Amino acid sequence: MPPRWFVRAAWRSHRLLHRLSGGRFLWLPSGRRGWGALRLTTTGRRSGQARDVILGYIEDGPDLVVLAMNGWGEGHPAWWLNLQDRPDARVALAGRPPRPVRAHEAVGAERDRLWQLWVALGDDLDRYAALRETPTPVVVLEPA
């Protein structure tokens, strides 16, 4: 795994390129490869400010499914901590206006099913997840 500073720099550059390109960079709908990229806007749990992050997603009917993996580092990403505190958020997908969503963590059979959808994409997900002591939450973004 790359060093933590590199992962953080990549996240910042993704947001910057997305903002400078007016949303044309990193906007990939789910399609042939099975997953896409979305912009999730949460409300900061401490600041109350809007916080944006670019995430990979898969579609499960009307729901969007993301993994709270923190770049495969330990702990949970800030956006997931924000959603745990305030589950209402907004999602923007390529070519579509932003829409409200409500987040919840998939558990039990739902988590197993959704995890297997991600595993089927072939990115060696189980091996990377095994590198972390922190379980990787599977987050469902339902239309609000």
BELQUIPE-V473453 format. One record per backbone hydrogen bond with DSSP energy under -0.5 kcal/mol. NH is the residue of the N-H (numbers start at 1). CO is the residue of the C=O. E is the energy in kcal/mol with one decimal. If there is no record, write none. Layout:
[[NH | CO | E] [NH | CO | E]]
//
This chain:
[[6 | 3 | -0.6] [7 | 3 | -1.8] [8 | 4 | -2.5] [9 | 5 | -2.1] [10 | 6 | -2.3] [11 | 7 | -2.2] [12 | 8 | -2.3] [13 | 9 | -2.5] [14 | 10 | -2.3] [15 | 11 | -2.2] [16 | 12 | -2.4] [17 | 13 | -3.0] [18 | 14 | -2.3] [19 | 15 | -2.5] [20 | 16 | -3.0] [21 | 17 | -1.9] [22 | 19 | -1.2] [23 | 18 | -2.6] [24 | 21 | -0.9] [27 | 24 | -0.7] [28 | 26 | -1.1] [29 | 27 | -0.5] [34 | 31 | -1.4] [36 | 57 | -2.5] [37 | 28 | -2.9] [38 | 55 | -2.7] [39 | 92 | -2.3] [40 | 38 | -0.6] [40 | 53 | -2.8] [41 | 90 | -3.0] [42 | 40 | -0.6] [42 | 51 | -2.9] [44 | 42 | -0.5] [44 | 49 | -3.3] [48 | 44 | -1.5] [51 | 42 | -2.8] [53 | 40 | -1.7] [55 | 38 | -2.4] [55 | 53 | -0.5] [57 | 36 | -2.4] [58 | 65 | -1.7] [60 | 63 | -2.8] [63 | 60 | -1.8] [64 | 141 | -2.1] [65 | 58 | -2.8] [66 | 139 | -2.5] [68 | 137 | -2.5] [69 | 67 | -1.5] [72 | 69 | -1.7] [73 | 70 | -2.2] [80 | 77 | -0.6] [81 | 77 | -1.8] [82 | 78 | -2.7] [83 | 79 | -2.1] [84 | 80 | -2.2] [85 | 81 | -1.4] [86 | 82 | -2.9] [89 | 101 | -2.5] [90 | 41 | -2.0] [91 | 99 | -2.7] [92 | 39 | -2.3] [96 | 93 | -2.1] [99 | 91 | -2.6] [101 | 89 | -2.6] [102 | 142 | -2.5] [103 | 87 | -2.2] [104 | 140 | -1.9] [106 | 138 | -3.1] [110 | 107 | -1.1] [111 | 107 | -0.8] [112 | 108 | -2.4] [113 | 109 | -2.5] [114 | 110 | -2.4] [115 | 111 | -3.1] [116 | 112 | -2.0] [117 | 113 | -1.3] [118 | 114 | -1.7] [119 | 115 | -2.7] [120 | 116 | -2.1] [121 | 118 | -1.6] [122 | 119 | -2.1] [128 | 124 | -1.8] [129 | 125 | -2.7] [130 | 126 | -1.7] [131 | 127 | -0.6] [131 | 128 | -1.2] [132 | 129 | -1.4] [137 | 68 | -0.6] [137 | 135 | -0.8] [139 | 66 | -3.0] [139 | 137 | -0.6] [140 | 104 | -3.1] [141 | 64 | -3.3] [141 | 139 | -0.5] [142 | 102 | -2.7] [142 | 140 | -0.7] [144 | 100 | -1.9]]
//
